[in-house]
Amino acid sequence: MNGRDTIYFDTDMYNIDGVDALSLKEQAAWLNRYPYKSARIEGHCDERGTREYNLALGERRANAAKNYLVSLGIPAQRLSIISYGKERPIALGSDEASWEKNRRAVTVTID
């Protein structure tokens, strides 16, 4: 995907802020240029909290990104979501810098 494929969230949050909105607008523009492509939005959390809590939060994060893309005109049937909770960290540390990187939603294009 040409543009930022990852948006980040504050602790226990799943709202789309201004920086996230810019990234999602870039994603929507790319998806509009390639209407035959679909995308999967993966929700992730940091290591804190229970597995069940983080799976639910990851789903809310992925849905927030999906809903924003739909609001920008991307057909919902082109977008799927999955939550990995805390199971797929990108940073392995147990500190705020690592947690910030792990609280994310990643858009992956699929054919």
C-alpha positions in Angstrom: 0.0 0.0 0.0 1.5 3.3 -1.0 1.2 5.4 2.1 1.1 4.6 5.8 -0.5 1.3 6.5 -0.5 1.6 10.3 -2.3 3.8 12.7 -1.6 4.0 16.5 -3.8 4.3 19.5 -3.5 5.5 23.1 -3.9 3.1 26.0 -7.3 1.4 26.1 -8.5 3.6 23.2 -9.8 3.0 19.7 -10.7 6.5 18.5 -9.4 7.9 15.2 -7.4 11.0 15.8 -6.1 13.6 13.3 -2.9 11.8 12.5 -4.8 8.5 12.0 -7.3 10.2 9.8 -4.5 11.4 7.4 -3.1 7.9 7.1 -6.6 6.5 6.5 -7.3 9.1 3.8 -4.1 8.0 2.1 -5.2 4.4 2.3 -8.6 5.2 0.9 -7.0 7.1 -2.0 -4.9 4.0 -2.8 -7.8 1.7 -2.5 -9.8 3.9 -4.8 -7.0 3.8 -7.4 -7.1 0.0 -7.2 -10.8 -1.0 -7.0 -10.0 -4.7 -7.5 -8.0 -4.9 -4.3 -9.4 -5.8 -0.9 -7.9 -5.1 2.5 -7.7 -6.7 5.9 -7.4 -4.5 8.9 -5.6 -6.1 11.8 -6.2 -4.8 15.3 -3.4 -5.1 17.9 -2.8 -4.3 21.6 0.1 -4.1 24.0 0.9 -6.9 26.4 -1.1 -5.5 29.3 -4.6 -6.8 30.1 -6.1 -10.2 29.6 -6.2 -12.1 26.4 -9.9 -11.7 26.1 -9.8 -7.9 26.8 -7.1 -7.3 24.2 -8.9 -9.4 21.6 -12.0 -7.3 22.1 -10.0 -4.0 22.0 -8.1 -5.1 18.9 -11.4 -5.7 17.2 -12.7 -2.3 18.2 -9.5 -0.7 16.8 -9.8 -2.6 13.5 -13.5 -1.7 13.2 -12.7 2.0 13.9 -10.3 2.0 11.0 -12.7 0.0 8.8 -15.6 2.4 9.6 -13.5 5.4 8.8 -12.5 3.9 5.4 -16.1 3.2 4.7 -17.0 6.8 5.6 -14.5 7.8 2.9 -16.3 5.8 0.3 -14.5 2.4 0.4 -17.2 -0.3 0.1 -17.5 -2.3 3.3 -17.4 -5.6 1.4 -13.8 -4.8 0.3 -12.7 -4.6 3.9 -12.3 -7.4 6.5 -11.1 -7.2 10.1 -9.2 -9.5 12.5 -8.0 -8.9 16.0 -4.7 -10.4 17.2 -5.0 -8.8 20.6 -1.6 -8.9 22.2 -0.5 -12.1 20.3 1.6 -10.4 17.6 3.7 -7.6 19.1 5.9 -5.6 16.8 8.1 -4.5 19.8 9.0 -7.0 22.5 9.9 -4.6 25.4 7.8 -4.1 28.5 8.0 -0.3 28.5 6.0 2.6 27.2 8.0 2.9 24.0 7.3 -0.7 23.1 3.6 -0.5 24.1 3.1 2.6 21.9 4.3 0.6 18.9 2.0 -2.4 19.7 -1.2 -0.4 20.1 -2.1 -0.3 16.4 -4.3 -1.2 13.5 -2.5 -2.4 10.3 -4.1 -2.4 6.8 -2.9 -5.2 4.6 -4.0 -5.4 1.0 -5.2 -8.8 -0.3 -6.2 -9.8 -3.8 
